[in-house]
C-alpha cells in the first residue's frame, strides 16, 4: 500500500515521494506524517529529508540503498501513515510594520489588485497561514494561502539584496526573509523579529506545521521591539 503516493527519482542519490500535484492541507498532512515517521524510525542509509508543499525528498547513500530498495521500504512506511499522530500546531504571531521603506512594493500591489494599501494590509493580516515547509535559506517558511485578492506575480527582475525581516508575497504565498539575500517576492512590510538565530533552542522562529498570523504595528512599536 502506498497511500496514493508516487515515487520519482530526483537524482542518482535522491528520491521524491509525491502526495498529489496540488497544494492542499491533505497533502501537507501526509508529508508531515511521513516526515514524522521517518524522524522517529530512520531508514539506515537515508541522509537527509527535505519536505515541500506536497512532496518529500529523501537523499540516500547509494552504497547502501538503491531507488528500488528505498521504494519498497517506504511502501511499508506509507501503509502506516494513518497511525502517525502529529503534535498540535503552534500559534505564531509575527509583528509587521507595513509600507514605506519597509514595504516598497505595497502601493504597487494595491494598484495591481485594484484596492487601497490599507486594504492590502487588512487582507494580509486577516488570514491564519499554514507553514507548509522551510527552504530557500534557513528559517524561510513558505506560508499559505494568501487571499485570492492579493495573489500577485513575482517581480520581473529580482532584487539583488532584500533586507532581513522583509515580508513578501508571490502568487498565493507569503513569507519573511530571514537574511539579506536576493529575492523576487513583492515586499509589503518588515518585522523586527529574527526569523533564524543559531543561538536559539528553536533556531527557526517558524516551524513546519505552525499556524501563523501577521500583526500590524507602528514604526514606534517596530523600533521598540527591534531594540528590546
Backbone as CSV, one residue per row, in Angstrom:
resi,resn,N_x,N_y,N_z,CA_x,CA_y,CA_z,C_x,C_y,C_z
1,UNK,0.849,-1.202,0.000,0.000,0.000,0.000,0.880,1.247,0.000
2,UNK,0.642,2.189,-0.896,1.451,3.401,-0.956,0.664,4.654,-0.584
3,UNK,-0.558,4.488,-0.096,-1.350,5.619,0.392,-1.528,6.697,-0.678
4,UNK,-1.628,6.287,-1.950,-1.810,7.252,-3.022,-0.562,8.017,-3.384
5,UNK,0.574,7.610,-2.867,1.822,8.322,-3.128,2.433,7.870,-4.450
6,UNK,3.296,8.719,-4.996,4.001,8.416,-6.235,5.490,8.657,-6.025
7,UNK,6.317,7.729,-6.495,7.763,7.861,-6.369,8.367,8.387,-7.667
8,UNK,9.416,9.199,-7.522,10.132,9.684,-8.693,11.589,9.926,-8.336
9,UNK,12.524,9.234,-9.010,13.942,9.520,-8.767,14.247,10.984,-9.088
10,UNK,14.963,11.646,-8.192,15.325,13.048,-8.411,16.781,13.187,-8.836
11,UNK,17.593,12.182,-8.531,18.991,12.112,-8.942,19.448,10.683,-8.695
12,UNK,20.747,10.424,-8.882,21.231,9.064,-8.631,21.266,8.737,-7.146
13,UNK,21.076,9.764,-6.289,21.114,9.520,-4.854,19.974,10.225,-4.107
14,UNK,18.878,10.411,-4.779,17.722,11.015,-4.112,16.425,10.533,-4.743
15,UNK,15.387,10.509,-3.925,14.073,10.013,-4.346,12.997,10.951,-3.829
16,UNK,12.058,11.294,-4.698,10.912,12.118,-4.319,9.697,11.242,-4.067
17,UNK,8.974,11.563,-2.989,7.684,10.941,-2.714,6.630,12.031,-2.866
18,UNK,5.747,11.877,-3.856,4.706,12.868,-4.120,3.373,12.426,-3.522
19,UNK,2.672,13.381,-2.915,1.294,13.162,-2.462,0.402,14.107,-3.265
20,UNK,0.217,13.803,-4.529,-0.565,14.681,-5.392,0.317,15.751,-6.009
21,UNK,-0.325,16.613,-6.804,0.398,17.655,-7.532,-0.041,19.054,-7.131
22,UNK,-1.013,19.147,-6.223,-1.546,20.453,-5.834,-1.288,20.706,-4.357
23,UNK,-1.233,22.004,-4.006,-1.053,22.400,-2.608,-2.394,22.240,-1.895
24,UNK,-2.466,21.246,-1.021,-3.673,21.034,-0.234,-3.277,20.712,1.194
25,UNK,-4.194,20.923,2.117,-3.925,20.587,3.516,-3.784,19.081,3.701
26,UNK,-4.490,18.311,2.880,-4.383,16.858,2.973,-2.982,16.397,2.565
27,UNK,-2.461,16.934,1.469,-1.104,16.587,1.042,-0.087,17.014,2.090
28,UNK,-0.282,18.210,2.625,0.604,18.722,3.682,0.604,17.790,4.894
29,UNK,-0.585,17.322,5.268,-0.708,16.406,6.405,0.067,15.118,6.144
30,UNK,-0.036,14.579,4.959,0.647,13.331,4.643,2.167,13.517,4.573
31,UNK,2.603,14.649,4.045,4.039,14.947,4.052,4.555,14.979,5.483
32,UNK,3.828,15.653,6.354,4.259,15.759,7.756,4.231,14.405,8.459
33,UNK,3.224,13.588,8.151,3.145,12.269,8.777,4.324,11.382,8.371
34,UNK,4.651,11.392,7.066,5.784,10.593,6.619,7.087,11.143,7.195
35,UNK,7.223,12.456,7.211,8.415,13.076,7.799,8.560,12.686,9.262
36,UNK,7.469,12.759,9.995,7.482,12.408,11.420,7.880,10.949,11.624
37,UNK,7.317,10.053,10.825,7.605,8.630,10.958,9.078,8.343,10.643
38,UNK,9.600,9.009,9.625,10.997,8.801,9.255,11.953,9.398,10.285
39,UNK,11.509,10.443,10.974,12.332,11.007,12.045,12.346,10.088,13.265
40,UNK,11.189,9.465,13.538,11.093,8.549,14.682,11.763,7.212,14.394
41,UNK,11.675,6.766,13.146,12.238,5.469,12.754,13.076,5.653,11.491
42,UNK,14.278,6.189,11.627,15.112,6.481,10.453,15.438,5.223,9.649
43,UNK,15.544,5.390,8.356,15.955,4.299,7.466,17.477,4.350,7.335
44,UNK,18.177,3.285,7.699,19.634,3.287,7.541,20.026,3.574,6.094
45,UNK,20.916,4.527,5.922,21.347,4.911,4.583,20.691,6.169,4.057
46,UNK,19.585,6.585,4.676,18.947,7.851,4.284,19.647,8.984,5.020
47,UNK,20.128,9.945,4.269,20.955,11.009,4.847,20.177,12.258,5.239
48,UNK,19.257,12.674,4.383,18.531,13.916,4.637,17.092,13.814,4.152
49,UNK,16.224,14.591,4.812,14.812,14.668,4.459,14.479,16.123,4.163
50,UNK,13.823,16.370,3.016,13.521,17.737,2.598,12.044,17.845,2.221
51,UNK,11.175,18.256,3.159,9.753,18.383,2.833,9.478,19.597,1.961
52,UNK,8.430,19.501,1.138,7.950,20.627,0.333,6.419,20.647,0.429
53,UNK,5.748,21.380,-0.471,4.299,21.540,-0.370,3.564,20.197,-0.392
54,UNK,3.869,19.361,-1.359,3.154,18.088,-1.461,4.112,16.938,-1.758
55,UNK,5.357,17.087,-1.332,6.348,16.037,-1.582,7.394,16.010,-0.480
56,UNK,8.115,14.894,-0.442,9.238,14.740,0.483,10.407,14.168,-0.311
57,UNK,11.539,14.871,-0.267,12.748,14.425,-0.954,13.662,13.719,0.043
58,UNK,14.070,12.500,-0.303,14.978,11.740,0.541,16.317,11.600,-0.178
59,UNK,17.394,12.042,0.467,18.742,11.829,-0.051,19.318,10.602,0.640
60,UNK,19.978,9.731,-0.137,20.438,8.476,0.450,21.830,8.096,-0.044
61,UNK,22.436,7.175,0.674,23.761,6.663,0.365,23.618,5.555,-0.680
62,UNK,24.143,5.803,-1.880,23.977,4.833,-2.967,24.773,3.548,-2.720
63,UNK,25.690,3.560,-1.772,26.430,2.343,-1.438,25.628,1.442,-0.503
64,UNK,24.525,1.997,0.040,23.702,1.214,0.968,22.294,0.963,0.461
65,UNK,21.829,1.812,-0.442,20.451,1.704,-0.926,20.392,1.980,-2.424
66,UNK,19.410,1.388,-3.080,19.067,1.755,-4.455,17.688,2.407,-4.429
67,UNK,17.295,3.021,-5.541,15.956,3.601,-5.629,14.886,2.532,-5.377
68,UNK,15.034,1.396,-6.010,14.027,0.339,-5.873,13.935,-0.156,-4.434
69,UNK,15.077,-0.342,-3.790,15.069,-0.815,-2.398,14.411,0.213,-1.480
70,UNK,14.712,1.489,-1.717,14.124,2.533,-0.884,12.617,2.615,-1.097
71,UNK,12.168,2.452,-2.324,10.726,2.472,-2.594,10.009,1.341,-1.852
72,UNK,10.602,0.173,-1.817,9.992,-0.965,-1.111,9.873,-0.668,0.375
73,UNK,10.936,-0.115,0.955,10.914,0.222,2.383,9.880,1.302,2.659
74,UNK,9.857,2.332,1.811,8.908,3.430,2.009,7.466,2.961,1.856
75,UNK,7.238,1.964,1.015,5.891,1.421,0.877,5.354,0.931,2.212
76,UNK,6.214,0.344,3.027,5.785,-0.127,4.354,5.500,1.056,5.277
77,UNK,6.305,2.107,5.171,6.069,3.305,5.980,4.751,3.969,5.584
78,UNK,4.508,4.047,4.287,3.296,4.710,3.809,2.037,3.993,4.266
79,UNK,2.131,2.696,4.427,0.982,1.935,4.909,0.651,2.187,6.365
80,UNK,1.511,2.919,7.046,1.299,3.185,8.485,0.972,4.644,8.775
81,UNK,0.797,5.459,7.750,0.628,6.895,7.973,-0.584,7.225,8.836
82,UNK,-1.665,6.473,8.656,-2.883,6.776,9.416,-2.681,6.626,10.913
83,UNK,-1.652,5.885,11.310,-1.390,5.688,12.732,-0.471,6.751,13.315
84,UNK,0.064,7.630,12.466,1.002,8.652,12.938,0.230,9.833,13.512
85,UNK,0.505,10.143,14.749,-0.143,11.273,15.417,0.815,12.457,15.444
86,UNK,0.377,13.559,14.882,1.208,14.761,14.834,0.917,15.652,16.032
87,UNK,1.923,16.370,16.539,1.668,17.310,17.630,0.751,18.430,17.165
88,UNK,-0.015,18.990,18.086,-0.894,20.097,17.731,-0.097,21.278,17.206
89,UNK,-0.672,22.066,16.296,0.071,23.180,15.695,0.349,24.299,16.701
90,UNK,1.509,24.886,16.588,1.826,26.075,17.375,1.159,27.285,16.733
91,UNK,0.774,28.237,17.557,0.233,29.502,17.067,1.336,30.554,17.170
92,UNK,1.680,31.148,16.052,2.788,32.093,15.999,2.294,33.425,15.460
93,UNK,2.664,34.516,16.124,2.330,35.856,15.646,3.605,36.576,15.238
94,UNK,3.556,37.216,14.086,4.698,37.969,13.584,4.282,39.437,13.453
95,UNK,4.857,40.326,14.264,4.534,41.751,14.133,5.160,42.330,12.870
96,UNK,4.397,43.157,12.165,4.875,43.702,10.890,4.533,45.194,10.800
97,UNK,5.535,45.973,10.411,5.296,47.367,10.052,5.203,47.418,8.534
98,UNK,4.045,47.803,8.030,3.772,47.738,6.602,4.097,49.066,5.895
99,UNK,4.461,48.959,4.610,4.611,50.119,3.752,5.880,50.920,3.981
100,UNK,5.968,52.057,3.264,7.133,52.930,3.388,8.407,52.214,2.968
101,UNK,9.500,52.555,3.609,10.784,51.918,3.274,10.768,50.436,3.611
102,UNK,9.900,50.016,4.549,9.813,48.610,4.927,9.042,47.777,3.896
103,UNK,8.136,48.419,3.195,7.307,47.711,2.210,7.251,48.462,0.901
104,UNK,8.366,48.515,0.163,8.420,49.357,-1.041,7.469,48.947,-2.154
105,UNK,6.926,47.723,-2.104,6.021,47.273,-3.161,4.547,47.349,-2.759
106,UNK,4.275,47.867,-1.569,2.881,47.871,-1.081,1.954,48.627,-2.020
107,UNK,2.359,49.821,-2.431,1.487,50.623,-3.292,1.276,49.956,-4.646
108,UNK,2.327,49.349,-5.204,2.190,48.669,-6.491,1.257,47.464,-6.381
109,UNK,1.365,46.734,-5.270,0.468,45.592,-5.048,-0.974,46.073,-4.989
110,UNK,-1.191,47.171,-4.257,-2.544,47.720,-4.142,-3.097,48.107,-5.510
111,UNK,-2.271,48.787,-6.316,-2.709,49.202,-7.654,-3.020,47.992,-8.532
112,UNK,-2.119,46.999,-8.492,-2.306,45.785,-9.298,-3.585,45.056,-8.914
113,UNK,-3.867,45.027,-7.619,-5.031,44.283,-7.120,-6.311,45.112,-7.140
114,UNK,-6.194,46.397,-7.449,-7.368,47.252,-7.533,-7.973,47.591,-6.186
115,UNK,-7.131,47.675,-5.159,-7.590,48.019,-3.816,-6.633,49.055,-3.222
116,UNK,-6.904,49.508,-2.004,-6.043,50.503,-1.369,-4.938,49.803,-0.570
117,UNK,-3.844,50.524,-0.276,-2.794,49.945,0.566,-3.320,49.461,1.917
118,UNK,-4.243,50.222,2.514,-4.817,49.796,3.799,-5.579,48.481,3.664
119,UNK,-6.231,48.292,2.518,-6.951,47.036,2.286,-5.980,45.871,2.093
120,UNK,-4.841,46.136,1.452,-3.810,45.100,1.321,-3.358,44.658,2.710
121,UNK,-3.080,45.621,3.576,-2.636,45.315,4.933,-3.700,44.531,5.688
122,UNK,-4.940,44.994,5.577,-6.038,44.330,6.283,-6.208,42.890,5.811
123,UNK,-6.126,42.680,4.503,-6.285,41.328,3.962,-5.111,40.434,4.373
124,UNK,-3.901,40.950,4.227,-2.715,40.142,4.545,-2.697,39.720,6.004
125,UNK,-3.150,40.600,6.880,-3.104,40.306,8.318,-4.380,39.649,8.840
126,UNK,-5.326,39.354,7.934,-6.600,38.766,8.366,-6.595,37.244,8.330
127,UNK,-5.562,36.665,7.734,-5.533,35.225,7.472,-4.612,34.510,8.450
128,UNK,-5.002,33.299,8.839,-4.098,32.412,9.559,-3.443,31.498,8.528
129,UNK,-2.133,31.617,8.396,-1.386,30.889,7.367,-0.803,29.594,7.926
130,UNK,-0.697,28.603,7.049,-0.039,27.343,7.385,1.413,27.420,6.930
131,UNK,2.337,27.039,7.810,3.743,26.935,7.424,3.936,25.575,6.762
132,UNK,3.924,25.559,5.438,3.973,24.297,4.702,5.348,23.642,4.775
133,UNK,6.385,24.436,4.666,7.738,23.891,4.778,8.729,25.045,4.851
134,UNK,9.981,24.735,5.167,11.051,25.717,5.215,12.051,25.407,4.116
135,UNK,12.558,26.449,3.473,13.517,26.237,2.402,14.103,27.543,1.929
136,UNK,14.802,27.500,0.798,15.454,28.659,0.198,16.684,29.054,1.006
137,UNK,16.480,29.528,2.239,17.562,29.764,3.196,17.045,29.305,4.565
138,UNK,17.926,29.046,5.539,17.461,28.625,6.868,16.484,29.630,7.467
139,UNK,15.350,29.120,7.934,14.368,29.971,8.585,13.327,30.584,7.684
140,UNK,13.428,30.366,6.353,12.417,30.924,5.449,11.259,29.944,5.345
141,UNK,10.116,30.322,5.904,8.927,29.467,5.884,8.006,29.881,4.745
142,UNK,7.585,28.899,3.959,6.611,29.137,2.892,5.214,29.056,3.501
143,UNK,4.515,30.186,3.528,3.227,30.301,4.202,2.101,30.449,3.196
144,UNK,1.023,29.744,3.418,-0.116,29.841,2.514,-1.424,29.587,3.264
145,UNK,-2.547,29.897,2.611,-2.513,30.551,1.324,-2.957,31.991,1.449
146,UNK,-2.353,32.830,0.604,-2.705,34.235,0.555,-4.133,34.390,0.024
147,UNK,-4.892,35.391,0.511,-6.223,35.625,-0.062,-6.150,35.820,-1.579
148,UNK,-7.148,35.318,-2.294,-7.171,35.425,-3.752,-6.980,36.861,-4.223
149,UNK,-7.543,37.819,-3.474,-7.484,39.219,-3.877,-6.063,39.773,-3.856
150,UNK,-5.126,39.066,-3.191,-3.744,39.543,-3.098,-2.780,38.738,-3.955
151,UNK,-3.269,37.743,-4.665,-2.385,36.918,-5.490,-1.682,37.794,-6.522
152,UNK,-0.357,37.801,-6.467,0.449,38.713,-7.276,1.682,37.996,-7.803
153,UNK,2.067,38.303,-9.020,3.251,37.681,-9.605,4.531,38.194,-8.942
154,UNK,5.598,37.451,-9.108,6.904,37.898,-8.639,7.358,39.108,-9.453
155,UNK,8.387,39.787,-8.947,8.987,40.890,-9.686,9.622,40.363,-10.972
156,UNK,9.556,41.142,-12.030,10.171,40.731,-13.299,11.685,40.616,-13.138
157,UNK,12.266,41.504,-12.336,13.707,41.471,-12.051,13.900,41.398,-10.542
158,UNK,14.412,40.296,-10.019,14.596,40.165,-8.563,15.571,41.215,-8.018
159,UNK,15.368,41.597,-6.787,16.319,42.476,-6.111,17.605,41.710,-5.804
160,UNK,18.697,42.424,-5.850,19.972,41.782,-5.522,20.098,41.515,-4.030
161,UNK,19.449,42.371,-3.224,19.517,42.165,-1.774,18.219,42.635,-1.131
162,UNK,17.564,41.718,-0.428,16.339,42.022,0.321,16.716,42.098,1.801
163,UNK,16.344,43.177,2.498,16.712,43.310,3.912,16.113,42.198,4.771
164,UNK,16.849,41.742,5.785,16.297,40.711,6.673,15.043,41.204,7.372
165,UNK,14.085,40.298,7.559,12.818,40.655,8.187,11.767,41.124,7.204
166,UNK,12.135,41.266,5.922,11.168,41.737,4.926,10.082,40.700,4.697
167,UNK,8.837,41.186,4.644,7.680,40.326,4.410,7.291,40.459,2.946
168,UNK,7.293,39.329,2.244,6.999,39.361,0.816,5.821,38.489,0.446
169,UNK,5.280,38.737,-0.747,4.216,37.893,-1.290,4.573,37.542,-2.731
170,UNK,4.129,36.356,-3.156,4.335,35.905,-4.534,3.317,34.821,-4.824
171,UNK,2.568,34.981,-5.902,1.498,34.029,-6.168,0.516,34.054,-5.012
172,UNK,0.251,32.881,-4.429,-0.619,32.804,-3.252,0.182,32.457,-2.006
173,UNK,1.475,32.833,-2.031,2.344,32.559,-0.894,2.764,33.858,-0.221
174,UNK,3.148,33.761,1.036,3.791,34.865,1.731,4.903,34.282,2.593
175,UNK,5.841,35.130,2.952,6.954,34.649,3.753,7.808,35.809,4.229
176,UNK,8.764,35.494,5.113,9.650,36.504,5.699,11.095,36.122,5.406
177,UNK,11.837,37.037,4.830,13.253,36.799,4.542,14.068,36.861,5.841
178,UNK,14.736,35.770,6.234,15.499,35.781,7.483,16.823,36.535,7.372
179,UNK,17.385,36.564,6.170,18.689,37.185,5.947,18.629,38.121,4.749
180,UNK,19.679,38.930,4.600,19.803,39.759,3.407,20.215,38.849,2.251
181,UNK,19.275,38.607,1.337,19.530,37.720,0.202,18.874,38.310,-1.039
182,UNK,19.261,37.840,-2.223,18.494,38.207,-3.409,17.068,37.670,-3.282
183,UNK,16.121,38.333,-3.925,14.746,37.852,-3.841,13.832,38.568,-4.800
184,UNK,12.827,37.846,-5.301,11.916,38.417,-6.282,10.486,38.571,-5.799
185,UNK,10.243,38.307,-4.495,8.893,38.479,-3.981,8.622,39.967,-3.755
186,UNK,7.359,40.340,-3.803,6.974,41.749,-3.617,6.928,42.063,-2.121
187,UNK,7.666,43.086,-1.725,7.840,43.410,-0.314,6.771,44.389,0.143
188,UNK,6.020,43.995,1.199,4.941,44.861,1.683,5.147,45.319,3.126
189,UNK,6.165,44.799,3.803,6.404,45.203,5.187,7.668,44.572,5.726
190,UNK,7.897,44.793,7.036,9.083,44.211,7.671,8.790,43.931,9.142
191,UNK,9.382,42.852,9.649,9.240,42.508,11.063,10.564,42.722,11.777
192,UNK,10.515,43.134,13.060,11.748,43.260,13.836,12.199,41.930,14.444
193,UNK,11.365,40.896,14.279,11.669,39.593,14.874,12.702,38.856,14.018
194,UNK,13.725,38.289,14.657,14.719,37.487,13.937,14.096,36.145,13.583
195,UNK,14.023,35.843,12.294,13.400,34.603,11.851,14.303,33.385,12.065
196,UNK,15.601,33.615,12.156,16.531,32.499,12.378,17.684,32.975,13.236
197,UNK,17.895,32.240,14.341,19.025,32.535,15.222,19.652,31.222,15.679
198,UNK,20.911,30.972,15.306,21.547,29.704,15.679,21.762,29.549,17.171
199,UNK,21.686,30.665,17.929,21.875,30.579,19.377,20.566,30.328,20.122
200,UNK,19.468,30.162,19.383,18.153,29.931,19.983,17.865,28.441,19.953
201,UNK,17.204,27.910,20.993,16.926,26.467,21.043,16.136,26.026,19.817
202,UNK,15.083,26.776,19.491,14.400,26.563,18.223,14.955,27.601,17.257
203,UNK,15.933,27.213,16.462,16.667,28.203,15.661,15.760,28.981,14.718
204,UNK,14.764,28.305,14.154,13.817,28.965,13.260,12.603,29.440,14.067
205,UNK,12.224,30.693,13.878,11.074,31.251,14.603,9.780,30.553,14.209
206,UNK,9.713,30.101,12.957,8.543,29.381,12.443,8.977,27.984,12.040
207,UNK,8.158,26.983,12.369,8.451,25.591,12.019,7.342,25.041,11.131
208,UNK,7.642,23.966,10.407,6.655,23.321,9.562,5.432,22.917,10.394
209,UNK,4.253,23.218,9.878,3.009,22.893,10.577,2.478,23.998,11.461
210,UNK,3.267,25.048,11.702,2.798,26.157,12.541,1.650,26.899,11.860
211,UNK,0.807,27.536,12.693,-0.251,28.419,12.209,0.202,29.848,12.496
212,UNK,0.322,30.651,11.447,0.981,31.948,11.550,0.029,33.087,11.195
213,UNK,0.082,34.136,12.014,-0.662,35.368,11.712,0.298,36.546,11.765
214,UNK,0.010,37.553,10.923,0.785,38.784,10.902,0.006,39.873,11.631
215,UNK,0.700,40.587,12.502,0.067,41.603,13.343,0.631,42.978,12.985
216,UNK,-0.193,43.874,12.394,0.312,45.201,12.018,0.754,46.008,13.241
217,UNK,1.924,46.653,13.133,2.432,47.507,14.208,2.926,48.816,13.601
218,UNK,3.105,49.811,14.472,3.586,51.119,14.031,5.111,51.123,13.939
219,UNK,5.661,52.201,13.381,7.116,52.346,13.324,7.697,52.412,14.739
220,UNK,6.996,53.079,15.647,7.492,53.191,17.024,7.516,51.818,17.688
221,UNK,6.482,51.033,17.472,6.469,49.674,18.021,7.568,48.820,17.409
222,UNK,7.813,49.014,16.113,8.894,48.286,15.440,10.223,48.600,16.110
223,UNK,10.485,49.882,16.321,11.760,50.294,16.921,11.902,49.749,18.334
224,UNK,10.802,49.755,19.091,10.851,49.251,20.470,11.159,47.750,20.497
225,UNK,10.545,46.998,19.584,10.778,45.552,19.543,12.166,45.249,18.998
226,UNK,12.629,46.050,18.036,13.948,45.831,17.444,15.055,46.033,18.468
227,UNK,14.826,46.960,19.394,15.850,47.310,20.376,15.701,46.584,21.711
228,UNK,14.665,45.701,21.788,14.418,45.016,23.059,15.325,43.796,23.202
